[in-house]
């Protein structure tokens, strides 16, 4: 008979996943920062509402594939977009 996984083991699994997620989020933000610098050099606006809508739609599809709700997809997308938007604005507002 299989032993049930302990709460401690489950928490450790979550902790390991959180570490991986933070690493991936940091990488995503680094790329978004580089994108902002490229847009600034080319004279584009730092934020595009149409692209934001496409990203939210992509999150809906990705979350649907792994049985996360539309509300969860919205929350995840808007959290990442909010952080990215703030960082890109800072890059645009910087002197260089």
Secondary structure, DSSP 8 states (H G I E B T S, - for coil): ------HHHHHHHHHHHHHHHHHHHHHHHHHHHHHHHHHHHTT--S--HHHHHHHHHHHHHHHHHTT--HHHHHHHHHHHHHHHHHHHHHHHHS--
